[in-house]
Amino acid sequence: MITKRIIPCLDVRNGRVVKGVNFKELNDVNSPVELAKFYSDNGADELVFYDITASSDGRKIFTDILRETAQNVFIPLTVGGGISSVKDFERVLGCGADKVSVNTGAINNPSLIPEAAKLYGSQCVVISADIKRVGNQFNIFARGGRDDTGIEAIEWVKKCVGNGAGEVVVNSIDTDGVKKGFDLELLEKICAVVNVPVIASGGAGCIEDFITLFKKIPDVSAGLAASIFHFGEVKIYVKDNNILVRL
């Protein structure tokens, strides 16, 4: 069985980690530097750092807090928020990121993914898709889940991978913070159209949700979560039910 990854996510606003429900009602959690170090020291496979208001505020990611966070972790670090050009890729990578996550920037500039993949390699380019059910289809949302683009999500993700994205983070707005399990229907549809690692995000409420995810959709490479790790509800790693994870 292919090893599965467990990834804590730091949603950062104004230099602090926050968490909400369905991308709303954000509450303060902790310092990203302290949390990042804790996760790095306690078994996380990777770490994701999102400056969640960079795109909606129309600004670049705060590099000072990012640089300090990167200096305190010794696991792969994916960073996103306000990424709109290859210069942003260069700046974030220069702060210590291993991979760069893009959503709104790729929607506004379709050439961004192939340009970044050519310069830095596909393994460095992550498409982070914020997806919500609208009527009878899944739509892509921009600006931190604020704007419905009307773009059909499954084909959009397929297109981004075809253009050079080497990894996909599927952020389900419908299940975000609800803690009733990952969006298995959405994840199954995404896995059926891409051949790169897919990371499930949104909905984890207990250890069983990770087990269900990996057993029902074996093509999913990783499970990402925030609040259940931040508040100590679930340990960072899972080793049970014949699910192989990195320890």
KOLLOBA-608696 format. One record per residue (C-alpha): chain; y, z, x; residue in one letter. Coordinates in pm, 1 decimal. Each point is the difference from the previous one (the first is absolute). Last residue first. Layout:
N
A	Y	Z	X	A $
...
% end
This chain:
247
A	835.5	1133.9	593.6	L $
A	-20.2	-363.5	-108.7	R $
A	-165.5	-44.6	-337.4	V $
A	-346.4	-108.4	-110.3	L $
A	-72.7	47.3	-369.2	I $
A	-364.3	100.0	-45.4	N $
A	85.1	246.4	-278.5	N $
A	219.5	211.2	226.5	D $
A	230.1	-6.3	295.3	K $
A	359.3	-0.4	-123.6	V $
A	308.6	65.4	209.5	Y $
A	349.6	129.9	-62.5	I $
A	-109.3	300.5	-198.2	K $
A	90.5	-4.6	-367.6	V $
A	240.2	216.0	-202.9	E $
A	201.0	102.6	305.5	G $
A	340.0	-73.3	-153.4	F $
A	88.2	-289.4	229.5	H $
A	-355.1	-136.0	-8.7	F $
A	-29.6	-19.9	-378.7	I $
A	362.6	-115.9	-11.7	S $
A	-34.9	-303.5	223.4	A $
A	-296.4	-233.3	-20.0	A $
A	-149.1	-304.6	169.7	L $
A	-362.0	-107.9	-25.3	G $
A	-135.0	-250.9	246.7	A $
A	-201.1	-316.3	54.1	S $
A	-66.4	-106.3	-359.3	V $
A	-290.6	-247.6	1.4	D $
A	-238.1	272.9	-119.4	P $
A	168.1	9.6	-341.2	I $
A	-211.0	231.4	-216.6	K $
A	-126.2	216.8	285.4	K $
A	322.8	17.8	200.6	F $
A	220.7	74.0	-299.0	L $
A	-239.8	246.4	-163.7	T $
A	-23.9	199.5	323.2	I $
A	377.7	-2.4	37.9	F $
A	47.1	119.1	-359.3	D $
A	-263.8	268.5	54.0	E $
A	221.1	164.4	260.8	I $
A	262.6	78.1	-261.2	C $
A	315.3	-137.2	-158.9	G $
A	33.8	-346.4	149.3	A $
A	211.1	-221.2	-224.9	G $
A	202.4	-234.6	216.9	G $
A	-91.6	-194.4	311.7	S $
A	-307.6	-204.6	87.8	A $
A	5.1	-171.1	338.9	I $
A	-142.7	-351.2	29.0	V $
A	-117.3	-135.1	336.6	P $
A	8.9	-383.1	21.4	V $
A	-215.0	-258.1	-180.3	N $
A	207.6	-40.8	-314.7	V $
A	-66.7	-124.2	-355.9	V $
A	-274.7	229.8	-133.3	A $
A	145.5	308.2	168.8	C $
A	316.6	-35.9	-208.7	I $
A	-186.4	-21.1	-330.8	K $
A	-219.0	299.9	85.6	E $
A	306.3	199.4	97.5	L $
A	170.5	-66.3	-332.7	L $
A	-301.6	105.5	-204.5	E $
A	-62.8	303.7	220.3	L $
A	348.1	148.9	-40.2	D $
A	-69.2	317.9	195.9	F $
A	-82.4	327.0	-170.7	G $
A	154.5	240.2	-249.7	K $
A	258.3	157.3	229.8	K $
A	305.0	-133.0	-191.3	V $
A	209.7	-22.4	317.4	G $
A	-7.7	-380.7	-0.2	D $
A	-251.8	-130.6	-256.3	T $
A	216.2	-257.6	-178.1	D $
A	206.6	-72.9	311.2	I $
A	-313.7	-116.7	180.1	S $
A	85.3	-48.2	367.7	N $
A	-247.7	-247.1	151.0	V $
A	44.5	3.8	377.0	V $
A	-115.9	-331.7	146.4	V $
A	-81.8	-79.0	362.8	E $
A	27.8	-293.7	239.7	G $
A	288.9	-180.6	-166.7	A $
A	7.0	-356.2	135.1	G $
A	113.5	-247.4	-264.9	N $
A	-341.0	-4.9	-169.1	G $
A	20.4	376.3	-27.7	V $
A	338.1	-32.0	-170.8	C $
A	-132.9	-269.1	-235.9	K $
A	-297.8	212.4	-106.0	K $
A	234.1	293.6	-62.4	V $
A	220.5	-217.0	-218.2	W $
A	-297.3	-147.9	-184.9	E $
A	-117.7	346.9	-100.2	I $
A	346.2	134.5	-81.0	A $
A	142.7	-247.9	-248.1	E $
A	372.4	-18.6	79.6	I $
A	224.6	117.6	-284.5	G $
A	219.3	168.9	260.1	T $
A	3.8	331.3	-185.2	D $
A	263.0	207.7	178.4	D $
A	-7.8	374.5	70.7	R $
A	-335.3	42.9	173.1	G $
A	151.9	80.1	337.7	G $
A	235.0	-297.5	2.4	R $
A	-252.6	-256.1	-129.6	A $
A	-278.0	-8.5	-260.2	F $
A	-290.7	-245.1	-3.4	I $
A	-158.4	-53.0	-339.8	N $
A	-355.7	49.8	-128.9	F $
A	-73.1	-192.7	-317.2	Q $
A	-59.5	37.1	-372.0	N $
A	323.9	172.6	-88.6	G $
A	150.3	141.4	315.2	V $
A	-243.1	199.0	211.9	R $
A	158.6	129.5	319.1	K $
A	-24.9	-93.0	366.8	I $
A	188.4	106.3	312.1	D $
A	-154.5	-221.6	269.9	A $
A	21.9	108.9	362.7	S $
A	-70.6	-307.3	211.8	I $
A	-84.5	117.0	350.3	V $
A	82.7	-199.4	314.3	V $
A	-108.6	139.3	338.2	C $
A	-357.7	-129.8	-12.4	Q $
A	142.6	-342.2	-85.3	S $
A	148.7	-35.3	346.0	G $
A	342.3	99.9	132.2	Y $
A	202.0	-321.3	19.6	L $
A	-209.3	-236.4	-211.7	K $
A	-80.7	272.4	-252.3	A $
A	369.3	87.7	-27.2	A $
A	98.5	-360.2	-73.4	E $
A	-288.9	-47.0	-245.0	P $
A	95.1	319.7	-186.0	I $
A	376.2	-56.9	-6.0	L $
A	-13.3	-357.9	-132.8	S $
A	-11.3	119.0	-362.3	P $
A	341.5	169.4	35.6	N $
A	101.7	194.1	-311.9	N $
A	-358.5	85.5	-97.5	I $
A	-96.6	62.2	361.6	A $
A	290.2	242.1	46.1	G $
A	-86.9	178.3	-324.2	T $
A	-349.7	84.3	125.4	N $
A	-46.2	47.6	374.5	V $
A	-208.7	235.9	211.4	S $
A	21.7	-0.8	378.2	V $
A	-288.2	100.4	225.4	K $
A	-23.8	205.3	318.8	D $
A	331.9	180.7	-44.4	A $
A	157.1	169.8	302.1	G $
A	374.1	-49.9	-35.0	C $
A	-19.0	-340.5	168.3	G $
A	-240.7	-112.3	-270.0	L $
A	267.2	87.8	-255.0	V $
A	271.1	-195.3	183.1	R $
A	-217.2	-304.7	65.4	E $
A	-116.4	-17.9	-360.8	F $
A	359.2	36.7	-115.7	D $
A	93.9	-289.3	227.6	K $
A	-275.3	-200.1	-169.6	V $
A	202.4	34.5	-319.5	S $
A	12.6	189.4	-330.8	S $
A	-169.5	334.2	59.4	I $
A	193.6	254.5	-206.6	G $
A	-290.8	242.0	-20.3	G $
A	-331.4	-6.3	181.0	G $
A	-185.5	163.9	288.2	V $
A	-369.6	3.6	92.2	T $
A	-103.1	252.7	266.0	L $
A	-332.4	-9.9	184.7	P $
A	-102.5	347.4	126.7	I $
A	154.2	214.4	271.3	F $
A	292.1	141.4	-195.1	V $
A	299.6	207.8	111.0	N $
A	207.6	-269.2	171.4	Q $
A	-32.6	-219.8	-308.0	A $
A	168.8	263.9	-215.5	T $
A	293.8	32.6	238.7	E $
A	43.9	-378.0	7.6	R $
A	-15.1	-20.5	-378.7	L $
A	254.2	280.4	-44.4	I $
A	244.5	-186.4	224.9	D $
A	-83.6	-347.8	-129.8	T $
A	126.2	41.0	-355.0	F $
A	-122.9	-324.9	-160.5	I $
A	258.7	-267.8	-62.1	K $
A	224.5	-6.8	-304.4	R $
A	19.9	-160.9	-345.8	G $
A	-30.1	332.2	-180.2	D $
A	-297.7	-127.1	-202.1	S $
A	-162.2	-135.4	315.6	S $
A	51.8	315.9	207.6	A $
A	-88.6	236.5	-285.1	T $
A	-370.5	49.5	74.6	I $
A	17.9	40.4	377.1	D $
A	-377.7	-30.0	14.4	Y $
A	-211.3	154.2	278.1	F $
A	-375.6	-67.4	-8.1	V $
A	-240.0	194.5	220.8	L $
A	-339.9	-84.6	142.3	E $
A	-346.2	150.4	34.0	D $
A	108.8	350.1	-105.1	A $
A	-205.2	271.1	172.2	G $
A	210.0	310.6	38.8	N $
A	235.2	-50.4	293.2	D $
A	146.7	-328.6	-123.9	S $
A	33.5	143.9	-349.2	Y $
A	186.6	307.0	123.7	F $
A	222.1	-205.4	230.3	K $
A	95.4	-231.5	-284.6	A $
A	70.0	293.3	-230.8	L $
A	234.1	167.8	249.2	E $
A	188.6	-320.4	81.6	V $
A	19.8	-108.2	-363.9	P $
A	164.4	333.2	-90.9	S $
A	-122.9	140.4	-329.2	N $
A	-58.1	-51.5	-371.6	V $
A	316.2	-77.7	-199.4	D $
A	-53.7	-130.2	-351.5	N $
A	30.0	-356.6	-129.7	L $
A	10.3	-44.5	-376.0	E $
A	-103.1	-369.1	12.9	K $
A	-240.4	-233.8	190.5	F $
A	-261.0	40.3	-279.0	N $
A	0.1	374.7	73.7	V $
A	194.3	157.5	285.9	G $
A	-21.7	93.6	365.0	K $
A	255.7	62.8	272.7	V $
A	-6.2	22.3	380.7	V $
A	345.7	66.6	140.3	R $
A	236.7	-205.9	217.3	G $
A	216.1	-123.7	-285.9	N $
A	-308.3	-121.9	-187.5	R $
A	-340.6	-25.5	166.2	V $
A	-331.0	-81.1	-167.7	D $
A	-252.2	120.3	258.2	L $
A	-347.8	-134.9	-69.4	C $
A	-327.7	155.5	111.1	P $
A	-273.1	-249.5	95.3	I $
A	-377.1	44.1	-25.2	I $
A	-187.9	-290.7	158.2	R $
A	-345.6	-131.1	-86.5	K $
A	-263.8	-90.1	258.2	T $
A	-204.2	-305.1	-91.2	I $
A	-347.7	85.7	-126.4	M $
% end
